[in-house]
Amino acid sequence: MDEVGAVVVDTGSGSVKVGFSGEDTPRGIFQTSLGTPRNPEWLLAHHGGLKPDRDYFVGKDCAAVREHLEVIDPVVRGTVTDWEAMEKVWDYMFEHELRMNPEAVNMPVLSTMSPPTAKAQLAKTAQLMFESYKATAFYSMQTCVLSLFASGRTRGIVVEAGHGSSHAVPIFEGYALPHATLHLPVGGFDITKHLELLLAKSGHSLKSFHPSIFSDMKESHCYTVSGNTAPPHEANKPFELPDGSIITINSECRAKATDVLFEATTLPDDHPARNSKSLPDLIVQSISMCDKDLQHDLRGAVVLAGGTTMIPGLSKRLHDELRPRLRESDIRLVPDYETRERGYNTHRRMAAWIGGSMFASLPTFKDIQITRQEWEESHEAILDRKCF
């Protein structure tokens, strides 16, 4: 590790991606969940994989025994809602994924933040990194800006669709434009829940199985189609359940689960986005809020980021729904759904981490990061000057 080496942490609602700057891929990717056993006797019988002073499970440990746990998701739609659980997740991250002493990280930390991130949340993150993990320096950047870096660009509009939320963020020369940054509280989690509802309506009673099976179904079976586009040849597809039985998931369930991103009326009545714009409308509105001289560049680089954008057919549907709304022929999605360009296409589910790895490996990173001394002298005030 060279002098400018840093820990790069991308903490999302669905997963944490962590590794070191300058590397191509994260060292670790695991679910942002913390599980505590429902039954203390069960914990005593299965304590072998835990440290003597630990009574909780995180990451792969949590996934392996999830049915015995009360699971907490400390990040909900990009916002940390349980800091005690969040700190335990980060403890696990440093100790097990990076094999570092959580109480003496002794390296700079670059942490991502979702747009918009409240200043109080960023301040708490910085405080923990400096005081609990003893980082030598800290910096934070928006996930969408880092994703754009990963695509090899400095201007464009990033359409990020993650686990709990989606964003449209126009960026000019590496700087996000806050006045045109728009947020939609819909993501992969909502697609999973909609799939569960569609399966129940089609006659599949799966309540006895762990909810995680619906996420597996979404990732392996769901797709989306545009207008009257014919479905894939395998419109109905089998899925093997944990007990060995097999169900057939029909084309309607497979294709319509993603409608929550495109039709707000398909969301439950109590959903916070029930009366919101669709994702294509959000993109159009964001572009229209920018200077007209910039709009051509934005239409020419609509950069997709986040695991939810990996669903087959989603990028084509976005393109087909954007064209009539923008009434322009110069719109281009990145990656292009027709040429299926390599590189960024396959890595966009971890684009923010990759962009962070690139950014933190630059020599200039040392000049902008917040040092421990600066934090001790100014605390939250330094974040306003350097990160916002």
C-alpha positions in Angstrom: 0.0 0.0 0.0 1.5 3.3 -1.0 1.3 6.6 0.8 -2.0 7.8 -0.7 -3.7 4.4 0.1 -7.1 4.8 1.6 -10.0 2.7 2.8 -13.0 3.2 0.4 -16.4 2.5 2.0 -19.7 2.5 0.0 -22.5 1.9 2.6 -25.8 1.4 0.8 -29.3 0.4 2.0 -28.8 -3.1 0.6 -25.0 -3.8 0.8 -21.7 -2.5 2.0 -18.8 -2.5 -0.5 -15.3 -1.9 1.0 -11.7 -2.1 -0.2 -8.6 -0.1 -0.8 -8.0 2.7 -3.2 -6.3 1.9 -6.4 -7.8 -1.6 -6.6 -10.2 -2.6 -9.3 -12.9 -4.3 -7.2 -13.9 -4.2 -3.5 -12.3 -6.6 -1.0 -15.7 -7.3 0.5 -19.4 -7.0 -0.5 -22.0 -8.0 2.1 -25.5 -7.1 3.2 -26.1 -4.0 5.3 -27.9 -6.1 8.0 -27.3 -6.9 11.6 -28.9 -10.0 13.2 -29.5 -10.7 16.9 -30.6 -14.2 17.9 -34.2 -14.6 19.0 -33.3 -17.5 21.3 -30.4 -17.1 23.8 -30.1 -20.9 24.1 -29.7 -21.2 20.3 -26.9 -18.6 20.5 -25.0 -20.6 23.1 -25.2 -23.7 20.9 -24.0 -21.8 17.8 -21.5 -19.4 19.3 -18.5 -21.1 17.6 -18.2 -18.5 14.8 -18.5 -15.5 17.1 -16.0 -13.8 19.3 -16.7 -14.4 23.0 -17.9 -10.8 23.5 -20.1 -10.7 20.5 -23.8 -11.7 20.4 -24.7 -10.5 16.9 -24.2 -11.6 13.3 -23.3 -9.5 10.3 -22.6 -10.1 6.6 -22.1 -13.7 5.5 -22.5 -14.9 9.1 -25.9 -13.2 9.3 -27.1 -14.6 5.9 -26.2 -18.2 6.9 -28.5 -18.3 10.0 -30.9 -15.5 9.1 -34.0 -17.5 10.0 -32.9 -17.6 13.6 -32.3 -13.9 13.9 -34.1 -10.6 14.4 -32.6 -8.6 11.6 -32.0 -4.8 11.7 -31.3 -2.8 8.5 -29.5 0.2 9.9 -29.7 2.1 6.5 -33.2 2.7 5.1 -33.5 4.4 1.7 -30.0 6.0 2.1 -30.5 7.3 5.6 -28.9 5.7 8.7 -31.7 5.0 11.2 -29.8 3.0 13.8 -26.3 4.2 14.6 -25.6 1.5 17.2 -26.3 -1.2 14.6 -24.4 0.8 11.9 -21.3 0.9 14.1 -21.4 -2.9 14.6 -21.7 -3.4 10.9 -18.6 -1.2 10.3 -16.8 -3.1 13.1 -17.4 -6.3 11.2 -16.4 -4.6 8.0 -12.9 -3.6 9.2 -12.2 -6.7 11.2 -13.5 -9.4 8.9 -13.6 -8.0 5.4 -10.4 -5.9 5.6 -8.7 -7.8 8.5 -7.8 -4.5 10.2 -8.1 -3.6 13.9 -11.4 -1.6 14.1 -9.9 0.5 16.9 -6.8 1.5 15.0 -7.5 1.8 11.3 -4.7 4.3 11.0 -5.5 5.1 7.3 -7.6 7.8 5.5 -11.2 6.8 4.8 -13.3 7.8 1.8 -16.9 7.3 2.5 -19.7 7.7 0.0 -22.9 9.6 0.6 -26.2 9.3 -1.1 -27.9 12.4 -2.5 -29.2 14.1 -0.5 -27.3 13.2 2.7 -28.2 15.3 5.8 -25.2 17.1 7.2 -26.0 15.5 10.6 -25.5 12.0 9.1 -22.2 12.9 7.5 -21.0 14.5 10.7 -21.8 11.4 12.7 -20.0 9.3 10.1 -16.9 11.5 10.3 -17.0 11.4 14.1 -17.1 7.6 14.2 -14.3 7.3 11.6 -12.1 9.6 13.5 -13.0 8.7 17.1 -14.0 5.1 17.1 -11.8 3.8 14.2 -8.9 6.2 14.5 -8.8 7.1 10.8 -5.9 9.5 10.0 -8.1 11.5 7.5 -11.7 11.4 6.2 -13.5 12.6 3.1 -16.9 12.0 1.6 -18.3 12.2 -1.9 -21.7 11.6 -3.6 -22.2 8.2 -5.0 -23.5 9.6 -8.3 -20.3 11.7 -8.8 -18.1 8.7 -8.2 -20.2 6.6 -10.5 -19.7 9.1 -13.3 -15.9 9.0 -12.7 -16.1 5.2 -13.0 -17.7 5.6 -16.4 -14.8 7.8 -17.6 -16.8 11.0 -17.7 -16.9 14.3 -15.8 -20.3 15.6 -17.1 -23.6 13.8 -17.6 -26.7 12.9 -15.7 -26.3 9.9 -13.4 -29.4 7.8 -12.9 -28.7 5.7 -9.8 -31.2 2.9 -8.9 -30.1 1.1 -5.7 -31.8 -1.0 -3.1 -33.9 1.6 -1.4 -34.0 4.6 -3.6 -33.3 6.1 -7.0 -31.7 9.5 -8.0 -31.3 11.7 -11.0 -28.2 13.8 -10.6 -26.8 16.1 -13.3 -23.1 16.6 -13.0 -20.9 19.3 -14.7 -17.1 18.9 -14.6 -17.2 16.6 -11.6 -19.6 18.7 -9.5 -23.2 17.6 -8.8 -25.8 20.3 -9.4 -27.9 20.4 -6.2 -30.7 22.5 -7.5 -31.5 19.8 -10.1 -30.8 16.7 -8.0 -34.0 14.7 -7.6 -34.8 11.7 -5.5 -37.3 8.9 -5.8 -37.8 6.6 -2.7 -38.2 3.5 -4.9 -35.5 0.9 -5.6 -34.8 -2.8 -5.8 -36.4 -3.5 -2.5 -39.7 -2.2 -3.9 -39.4 -4.4 -7.0 -38.9 -7.4 -4.7 -42.0 -6.5 -2.7 -44.0 -6.0 -5.8 -42.8 -9.4 -7.1 -43.9 -11.0 -3.9 -47.4 -9.5 -4.3 -47.7 -10.6 -7.9 -46.7 -14.1 -7.0 -49.4 -14.3 -4.3 -52.0 -13.0 -6.8 -50.9 -15.7 -9.2 -51.5 -18.4 -6.7 -48.1 -19.0 -5.1 -48.3 -19.1 -1.3 -44.7 -18.7 -0.1 -45.2 -17.2 3.3 -43.5 -20.1 5.0 -40.2 -19.3 3.2 -37.8 -16.6 4.2 -38.4 -13.3 2.4 -34.9 -13.4 1.0 -36.1 -15.9 -1.6 -38.0 -13.1 -3.4 -34.8 -11.1 -3.8 -33.2 -14.2 -5.3 -36.1 -14.6 -7.7 -35.8 -10.9 -8.7 -32.2 -11.1 -9.5 -32.4 -14.4 -11.5 -35.8 -14.1 -13.1 -37.1 -10.6 -13.5 -36.8 -8.5 -16.6 -38.7 -5.5 -18.1 -40.1 -4.8 -21.6 -41.0 -1.7 -23.5 -44.5 -1.1 -24.8 -45.5 -4.0 -27.1 -42.1 -5.6 -27.2 -42.3 -9.4 -27.2 -41.2 -11.1 -24.0 -38.2 -13.4 -24.0 -38.6 -17.0 -25.3 -38.6 -18.3 -21.7 -41.6 -16.2 -20.6 -42.4 -18.8 -17.9 -39.4 -19.9 -15.9 -39.0 -22.5 -13.1 -37.5 -21.6 -9.7 -36.3 -24.1 -7.2 -37.3 -23.3 -3.6 -35.1 -24.0 -0.6 -37.1 -27.2 0.2 -36.4 -28.6 -3.3 -39.8 -28.0 -4.7 -40.1 -26.1 -8.0 -42.6 -23.4 -9.0 -43.1 -21.8 -12.4 -43.0 -18.0 -12.4 -45.1 -16.6 -15.2 -44.2 -13.8 -17.6 -46.5 -11.3 -15.9 -44.8 -11.7 -12.5 -41.3 -11.6 -14.1 -41.9 -8.5 -16.3 -44.3 -6.4 -14.2 -42.4 -6.5 -10.9 -40.2 -3.6 -12.3 -43.3 -1.4 -13.1 -42.9 0.3 -9.7 -40.1 2.4 -11.2 -42.2 3.4 -14.2 -45.8 3.6 -12.8 -46.2 5.1 -9.3 -49.8 3.7 -9.2 -48.4 0.2 -8.9 -47.0 1.0 -5.5 -48.9 0.3 -2.3 -51.4 3.0 -1.1 -49.2 3.8 1.9 -45.9 4.0 0.0 -44.1 7.4 0.3 -43.8 7.6 -3.6 -47.4 6.6 -4.4 -48.1 10.0 -5.9 -44.5 10.7 -7.2 -43.2 10.9 -10.7 -41.9 7.9 -12.5 -38.1 7.4 -12.9 -38.2 8.6 -16.6 -40.2 11.7 -15.6 -37.7 12.4 -12.8 -34.8 12.3 -15.3 -36.6 14.6 -17.7 -37.4 17.1 -14.9 -33.8 17.1 -13.7 -32.5 17.8 -17.2 -35.0 20.6 -17.7 -33.9 22.3 -14.5 -30.4 22.8 -15.8 -29.0 25.5 -18.0 -30.0 25.0 -21.7 -26.4 25.1 -22.8 -25.7 22.0 -20.6 -28.8 20.0 -21.5 -27.3 18.6 -24.8 -24.4 17.2 -22.8 -26.7 15.7 -20.2 -28.9 14.0 -22.9 -25.8 12.6 -24.5 -24.6 10.9 -21.3 -27.4 9.4 -19.2 -25.2 7.2 -17.1 -26.9 4.3 -15.3 -25.6 3.2 -11.9 -26.6 0.8 -9.2 -27.5 -2.9 -9.1 -31.2 -2.3 -10.0 -30.2 -1.0 -13.4 -28.8 -4.4 -14.2 -32.2 -5.9 -14.6 -32.5 -7.1 -18.3 -34.4 -4.8 -20.5 -34.5 -1.9 -18.0 -32.1 0.3 -19.9 -34.0 -0.1 -23.2 -37.3 0.7 -21.5 -35.7 3.8 -20.0 -34.4 4.9 -23.4 -37.8 4.2 -25.1 -39.7 6.2 -22.5 -37.3 9.1 -22.4 -37.2 9.7 -26.2 -40.8 10.9 -26.5 -40.6 12.9 -23.3 -37.4 14.8 -24.3 -38.4 15.0 -28.0 -34.7 14.9 -28.8 -32.7 12.4 -31.0 -29.4 13.0 -29.2 -30.2 11.0 -26.1 -27.7 8.3 -25.2 -27.7 5.9 -22.3 -24.5 4.6 -20.8 -23.9 1.8 -21.1 -25.5 1.5 -24.5 -28.2 -1.3 -24.4 -27.6 -2.3 -28.0 -23.8 -2.5 -28.2 -23.5 -3.9 -24.6 -20.1 -2.2 -24.2 -17.7 -4.0 -21.8 -16.1 -2.5 -18.7 -18.5 -0.1 -17.1 -21.5 -2.2 -18.2 -20.6 -5.2 -16.1 -19.3 -3.1 -13.1 -22.1 -0.6 -12.7 -23.6 -2.3 -9.7 -20.5 -1.2 -7.8 -19.8 1.9 -9.9 -19.7 4.3 -6.8 -17.0 2.1 -5.1 -14.9 1.9 -8.3 -15.1 5.6 -8.8 -14.1 6.1 -5.1 -11.1 3.8 -5.6 -10.0 5.8 -8.6 -10.5 9.1 -6.9 -8.8 8.2 -3.6 -5.8 6.9 -5.5 -5.1 10.3 -7.1 -2.2 12.3 -5.6 -4.6 15.3 -5.1 -6.7 13.3 -2.7 -4.2 14.1 0.1 -4.9 17.8 -0.6 -8.6 17.7 -0.1 -9.1 15.1 2.7 -10.0 16.3 6.2 -7.1 15.5 8.6 -7.6 14.5 12.2 -6.1 17.8 13.3 -8.7 19.7 11.2 -11.5 17.7 12.6 -10.4 18.2 16.2 -10.1 22.0 15.5 -13.4 22.5 13.6 -15.5 19.4 13.9 -18.7 19.6 11.8 -17.8 23.0 10.4 -15.0 21.5 8.3 -17.5 19.3 6.4 -19.3 22.4 5.1 -16.0 23.8 3.7 -14.7 20.6 2.2 -17.5 18.1 1.4 -20.6 20.2 0.5 
